[in-house]
Amino acid sequence: MPSNQLDAALFLEADRMRSLAVIKDNLDNQRNAVQEERRLSYDNQPYGPADEAIDDLAFDNFAYKHSVIGSMADLNAASIEDVAAFFKTYYAPNNAILAIAGDVNTPRTLERVRTYFESIPSQPPPPPVDVAQPPQQKERRLDIDDPLARLPRIDIGYRIPSSQSPTTIRSMC
């Protein structure tokens, strides 16, 4: 949003964080929107199934193994209680990052952020995510028949060290 709309953006985000109505109609509406996005981005696109299959094949840890958008089964299984608990855990000021860039006055902007977000209650921190990945012992291969793809495609993937690994940290210094 342009900088002259900063208050509107902050109001909208704080209002959503403070008072999202997790009710059946809203959940069904958003579930349908995400399912349609999934159809357009993955299911009905050439090579869409391959993009998901590569992550599934390359990783053993669930944190990396599945697509961010989720499967249709995951989307259908989400209950109001699941969504409300997820929202309460992960959509709180103490678990949020707000990025503001552009033509803004920093002290005034921080004051505006405090005005909109400071009264929203913090939540207990979310549990840490296990991102450990066991070493891969052998090559993994997969053939996918994609009826939407006009031409064959070969993907070759390599897992690289984590950005937190001692090797990567040393090379960044």
C-alpha positions in Angstrom: 0.0 0.0 0.0 1.2 3.5 -0.5 2.7 5.3 2.6 -0.3 7.6 2.8 -2.5 4.5 3.5 -0.3 3.2 6.4 -3.0 3.7 9.0 -5.5 1.7 6.9 -3.0 -1.2 6.4 -2.2 -1.3 10.1 -5.8 -1.1 11.1 -6.7 -4.0 8.8 -3.9 -6.2 10.0 -4.5 -5.5 13.7 -8.2 -6.0 13.3 -7.7 -9.3 11.6 -5.2 -10.4 14.3 -7.5 -9.2 17.1 -10.8 -10.4 16.0 -10.8 -12.9 13.1 -14.2 -14.6 13.1 -13.5 -18.3 12.8 -16.9 -19.5 11.9 -18.2 -22.2 9.5 -19.2 -19.8 6.7 -15.8 -18.0 6.8 -13.9 -21.3 7.0 -15.9 -22.8 4.1 -15.4 -19.6 2.0 -11.6 -19.6 2.6 -11.3 -23.3 2.2 -13.0 -23.0 -1.2 -10.7 -20.1 -2.2 -7.6 -22.1 -1.2 -8.8 -25.2 -3.0 -9.4 -23.2 -6.2 -5.9 -21.7 -5.9 -4.5 -25.2 -5.5 -6.3 -26.3 -8.6 -5.0 -23.3 -10.6 -1.5 -23.4 -9.3 -0.8 -27.2 -8.9 -3.5 -29.6 -9.9 -4.4 -28.2 -13.3 -0.9 -26.9 -14.4 1.6 -28.8 -16.4 4.3 -30.1 -14.1 2.3 -29.1 -11.1 2.3 -32.6 -9.6 6.0 -32.9 -10.2 6.8 -29.8 -8.2 5.1 -31.3 -5.2 6.5 -34.8 -5.7 10.1 -33.5 -5.7 9.7 -32.1 -2.2 8.0 -35.3 -1.1 10.8 -37.4 -2.6 13.7 -35.2 -1.4 12.8 -34.8 2.2 11.9 -37.1 5.0 10.9 -34.4 7.5 7.3 -33.3 7.3 8.4 -29.6 7.8 9.9 -29.7 4.3 8.1 -32.6 2.7 4.7 -31.1 2.0 3.5 -28.1 0.0 2.6 -25.0 1.9 -0.9 -24.9 0.4 -1.6 -28.4 1.6 -3.5 -31.3 0.0 -7.2 -31.3 -0.8 -7.5 -34.0 2.0 -5.8 -31.6 4.5 -8.0 -28.7 3.5 -11.2 -30.8 3.8 -10.1 -32.2 7.2 -9.5 -28.7 8.8 -12.2 -28.1 11.4 -13.2 -24.8 13.0 -11.5 -25.9 16.2 -8.2 -26.7 14.3 -8.2 -23.3 12.5 -9.1 -21.4 15.7 -6.3 -23.1 17.6 -3.8 -22.5 14.8 -4.8 -18.9 14.5 -4.5 -18.3 18.3 -1.1 -19.9 18.4 0.5 -18.4 15.3 -1.3 -15.0 14.7 -0.3 -13.0 17.7 1.8 -9.9 18.0 4.6 -11.8 19.8 4.8 -14.2 16.8 4.5 -11.7 14.0 6.8 -9.8 11.8 5.7 -6.5 10.3 7.6 -5.2 7.3 7.2 -1.6 6.4 9.2 0.0 3.6 8.9 3.2 1.7 8.4 6.9 2.3 7.6 6.8 6.0 8.7 8.7 9.1 10.2 6.0 11.3 9.4 7.4 14.8 5.8 8.2 13.7 5.4 4.8 12.1 6.6 2.9 15.2 4.1 5.0 17.2 1.3 4.0 14.8 2.3 0.3 15.0 2.2 0.5 18.8 -1.2 2.2 18.7 -2.7 -0.6 16.6 -1.0 -3.7 17.9 0.1 -3.1 21.5 -3.3 -3.8 23.0 -3.6 -7.2 21.3 -2.8 -9.9 23.8 0.3 -12.0 23.4 0.0 -15.8 23.2 2.4 -18.5 24.5 5.2 -19.0 22.0 4.5 -21.7 19.5 6.3 -25.0 19.9 9.6 -25.2 18.1 9.5 -26.9 14.7 11.7 -29.9 14.2 13.6 -29.3 11.0 16.2 -32.0 11.5 16.7 -33.9 8.3 18.4 -37.3 8.3 21.3 -37.8 5.9 20.3 -39.1 2.5 21.9 -42.5 2.0 21.2 -43.1 -1.7 19.9 -41.5 -4.9 16.1 -41.2 -5.2 14.3 -41.3 -8.5 10.7 -40.8 -9.5 8.9 -41.0 -12.9 5.6 -39.1 -13.2 3.2 -39.3 -16.1 1.7 -35.8 -16.4 -1.2 -35.7 -18.9 -1.1 -31.9 -18.9 2.6 -31.6 -19.9 3.3 -31.4 -23.6 7.0 -32.2 -23.3 9.0 -34.4 -20.9 10.9 -32.7 -18.2 13.9 -33.8 -16.2 14.4 -32.4 -12.7 17.6 -33.0 -10.9 17.7 -31.8 -7.3 20.3 -31.6 -4.6 19.7 -30.9 -0.9 22.2 -28.3 0.3 23.3 -27.7 3.9 21.1 -25.7 6.2 21.8 -21.9 6.4 22.5 -22.7 10.1 25.1 -25.4 9.5 28.7 -24.6 10.6 29.9 -25.0 7.0 27.4 -22.5 5.6 28.0 -20.0 8.4 31.8 -20.1 7.9 31.4 -19.6 4.1 29.2 -16.5 4.7 31.7 -14.8 7.0 
